[in-house]
Amino acid sequence: MSFFGGGKPNEIENWVCVMERSSEFEVEMAKNYLANQKIPSNILSKRDSAHGLNIGEMSLIYLYVPQGFEKKARKALAELQDKLDEDE
């Protein structure tokens, strides 16, 4: 498996990608929100820090949760997005 295997999330055994963004802030906020909901998560960043790229597939940041938490995590992230939309 190549770390830079394209613009899609890596397949990681027993983990599911529930968010894909180019903003580190958004992914960190989502990770913290999930932690408050007692949902474990991990971040995988494909950002090229050597060149500071913020566009394209080499700037994507992914949020993963264990497979057993996918449904709960997606629901929590949808609720978070609704709250953020209300604040705009």
N, C-alpha and C positions, 0 to 999 in steps of 0.2 A: 504494500500500500504506500503510495506516494503522499507525503504531507501536503504538497501543493497539487492535489489531484483534480484540479478544476474548480469551478465556481459553485460546487455543491458541497454540502456537509460531508465530512468523513463518516464512514460507517464504523461505529465503535460498538463492540459486542455488549449487549445488555443496556445500552444507552441510546436515547433518542434526541435528535436536535429539535428544539421547540422554538428557537428564535435565531434569526440571522440578520445582522445589521452591520453597518459600517461605522456606527458610532459606539465607541467604547462606553461612553456614559450611559446610553440606553440599555446596553447589555448588563452593565454593573447594577443599574437601578433594578432591572428585572430580577437579577440574581438575588439582590437584597430582599426584594419583595417576596420571592419564593422562599427564602430562608425564614422570613417572618411567618410564612404559612407552613413551616416545618417540611418544606419540599427541598430535598438535596439537589444541588446542581453544580455544574462545572463549566468553565468557559474555555473554549478553544479559539485562539486568535490566529488568523493567517496574515495579519498585518505585517508588512515588511518594515520593521523598525529601522533598518539600516538606511532606507531611502525615504521613509516617512510617507509612503503612498496612502492616499485616502480614497482612491477610486479603483474600481475593478475588483476582480476576484482575489487579488493579493491584499485587500484591505478588509476582508470580511471577518467578523467576529461571531462565533456561534455559541449558543447556550444549550447545554445538554442536561437531561435529567434521566435517572434510571427508568427503564421501560415501565415498571410498575407505577410510576408517578406521572406518566405522560398525560393522561386525561385530567388529573387534578391540576397539573402545571398549566396546561393549555387553558383551562377554565380560569385559573388565577391570573394568567397573563391577559386574557380577554377582559377580566374585571379591571385590571390595572389600566389597560388601554381606554376603557370606558371612563374611568376616573380622570385620566389625563385629558380626554376629549372634552369632558365637562368643564375642566379648568380653563380651556382655551376661549 
